[in-house]
Amino acid sequence: MSFKLTPVAALAADHAAIENLLDLAFGLGRRTKTSYRLREGSMPVAGLSLVIRDSEVGLAGAISYWPLVVGKDFKPAILLGPLAVHPARQNLGIGRALMIESLAAAQRLGHQLVILVGDAPYYARVGFKKLPEGLLQLPGPFDPARFLYLELVEGALQGVAGMVLPPFRQAELSQTELSAALTQPHG
Ligand SMILES: CC(C)(COP(=O)(O)OP(=O)(O)OC[C@H]1O[C@@H](n2cnc3c(N)ncnc32)[C@H](O)[C@@H]1OP(=O)(O)O)[C@@H](O)C(=O)NCCC(=O)NCCS
């Protein structure tokens, strides 16, 4: 096999190959997912975009993370994904290697809470758990059984609640709270 299970930092020049890999792994309809609403207007979290190179298929796998704010207190979190492995290289440990390396880097960089929408049985392998239903909301439809979190610091989920948005939409979180307060019945 022509790859090593060694994740390395993604380069700006990898952008087109990563997009191609995501199309291969998820199909062309991937951009309609709610996770994409969470990435709009943001840059990936620095230091956490990794790839595994392969002399035959180009990129065997790729992972990135995106900045988020949650609820009226704008609590920070990061979104894991997309994580994609080339169809010809799946079930060889590439996805796991990318997750383990990037989550360790996220912890070193001081990130505390990771969330994602994905297959619970797969992500449970590295410690992700289902979020309590109703605790967090997303700006689009999602299956609560696939809405998962991982604490990189014990207790990181405590006190985190509300709508999850990319940081540039933070003002809407205050607005939502304000509208809710204004529409409270009097007396
Ligand atoms: C899902 C994906 C990232 C996994 O990466 P990978 O490198 O193929 O997987 P790994 O080698 O790390 O892990 C393989 C193990 O996970 C299991 N697994 C793989 N995908 C799974 C899934 N969606 N749900 C549950 N288990 C899964 C495999 O059965 C295998 O189990 P085993 O170790 O008991 O044999 C990759 O297959 C992929 O990009 N798929 C296309 C996109 C997709 O379906 N994403 C859904 C996840 S959100």
Ligand as a Chemical Component Dictionary entry (heavy atoms), coordinates in Angstrom:
data_LIG
# 
_chem_comp.id                   LIG 
_chem_comp.type                 NON-POLYMER 
_chem_comp.pdbx_formal_charge   0 
_chem_comp.three_letter_code    LIG 
# 
loop_
_chem_comp_atom.comp_id 
_chem_comp_atom.atom_id 
_chem_comp_atom.alt_atom_id 
_chem_comp_atom.type_symbol 
_chem_comp_atom.charge 
_chem_comp_atom.model_Cartn_x 
_chem_comp_atom.model_Cartn_y 
_chem_comp_atom.model_Cartn_z 
_chem_comp_atom.pdbx_ordinal 
LIG C1  C1  C 0 -16.612 7.131  7.730  1  
LIG C2  C2  C 0 -15.148 7.210  7.352  2  
LIG C3  C3  C 0 -14.593 8.602  7.700  3  
LIG C4  C4  C 0 -14.374 6.159  8.157  4  
LIG O1  O1  O 0 -12.981 6.237  7.888  5  
LIG P1  P1  P 0 -12.137 4.909  7.623  6  
LIG O2  O2  O 0 -10.711 5.270  7.519  7  
LIG O3  O3  O 0 -12.761 4.200  6.472  8  
LIG O4  O4  O 0 -12.442 4.081  8.965  9  
LIG P2  P2  P 0 -11.401 3.506  10.009 10 
LIG O5  O5  O 0 -10.421 2.643  9.294  11 
LIG O6  O6  O 0 -10.894 4.594  10.874 12 
LIG O7  O7  O 0 -12.353 2.612  10.917 13 
LIG C5  C5  C 0 -12.869 1.441  10.376 14 
LIG C6  C6  C 0 -13.829 0.829  11.357 15 
LIG O8  O8  O 0 -14.926 1.743  11.558 16 
LIG C7  C7  C 0 -16.127 1.136  11.106 17 
LIG N1  N1  N 0 -16.922 2.152  10.414 18 
LIG C8  C8  C 0 -16.584 2.816  9.277  19 
LIG N2  N2  N 0 -17.553 3.678  8.936  20 
LIG C9  C9  C 0 -18.512 3.569  9.890  21 
LIG C10 C10 C 0 -19.744 4.202  10.068 22 
LIG N3  N3  N 0 -20.202 5.134  9.221  23 
LIG N4  N4  N 0 -20.480 3.846  11.161 24 
LIG C11 C11 C 0 -20.041 2.900  12.022 25 
LIG N5  N5  N 0 -18.857 2.257  11.888 26 
LIG C12 C12 C 0 -18.103 2.604  10.827 27 
LIG C13 C13 C 0 -15.710 0.036  10.143 28 
LIG O9  O9  O 0 -16.693 -0.968 10.060 29 
LIG C14 C14 C 0 -14.429 -0.461 10.790 30 
LIG O10 O10 O 0 -14.750 -1.305 11.871 31 
LIG P3  P3  P 0 -13.713 -2.452 12.413 32 
LIG O11 O11 O 0 -12.503 -1.710 12.922 33 
LIG O12 O12 O 0 -14.491 -3.068 13.520 34 
LIG O13 O13 O 0 -13.428 -3.327 11.253 35 
LIG C15 C15 C 0 -14.899 6.904  5.842  36 
LIG O14 O14 O 0 -15.313 5.586  5.588  37 
LIG C16 C16 C 0 -15.615 7.849  4.906  38 
LIG O15 O15 O 0 -15.071 8.893  4.542  39 
LIG N6  N6  N 0 -16.811 7.466  4.449  40 
LIG C17 C17 C 0 -17.570 8.255  3.510  41 
LIG C18 C18 C 0 -18.259 9.369  4.208  42 
LIG C19 C19 C 0 -19.217 8.833  5.250  43 
LIG O16 O16 O 0 -19.917 7.853  5.078  44 
LIG N7  N7  N 0 -19.270 9.496  6.379  45 
LIG C20 C20 C 0 -20.132 9.032  7.432  46 
LIG C21 C21 C 0 -19.555 9.331  8.748  47 
LIG S1  S1  S 0 -20.215 10.892 9.236  48 
# 
loop_
_chem_comp_bond.comp_id 
_chem_comp_bond.atom_id_1 
_chem_comp_bond.atom_id_2 
_chem_comp_bond.value_order 
_chem_comp_bond.pdbx_ordinal 
LIG C1  C2  SING 1  
LIG C2  C3  SING 2  
LIG C2  C4  SING 3  
LIG C2  C15 SING 4  
LIG C4  O1  SING 5  
LIG O1  P1  SING 6  
LIG P1  O2  DOUB 7  
LIG P1  O3  SING 8  
LIG P1  O4  SING 9  
LIG O4  P2  SING 10 
LIG P2  O5  DOUB 11 
LIG P2  O6  SING 12 
LIG P2  O7  SING 13 
LIG O7  C5  SING 14 
LIG C5  C6  SING 15 
LIG C6  O8  SING 16 
LIG C6  C14 SING 17 
LIG O8  C7  SING 18 
LIG C7  N1  SING 19 
LIG C7  C13 SING 20 
LIG N1  C8  SING 21 
LIG N1  C12 SING 22 
LIG C8  N2  DOUB 23 
LIG N2  C9  SING 24 
LIG C9  C10 SING 25 
LIG C9  C12 DOUB 26 
LIG C10 N3  SING 27 
LIG C10 N4  DOUB 28 
LIG N4  C11 SING 29 
LIG C11 N5  DOUB 30 
LIG N5  C12 SING 31 
LIG C13 O9  SING 32 
LIG C13 C14 SING 33 
LIG C14 O10 SING 34 
LIG O10 P3  SING 35 
LIG P3  O11 DOUB 36 
LIG P3  O12 SING 37 
LIG P3  O13 SING 38 
LIG C15 O14 SING 39 
LIG C15 C16 SING 40 
LIG C16 O15 DOUB 41 
LIG C16 N6  SING 42 
LIG N6  C17 SING 43 
LIG C17 C18 SING 44 
LIG C18 C19 SING 45 
LIG C19 O16 DOUB 46 
LIG C19 N7  SING 47 
LIG N7  C20 SING 48 
LIG C20 C21 SING 49 
LIG C21 S1  SING 50 
# 
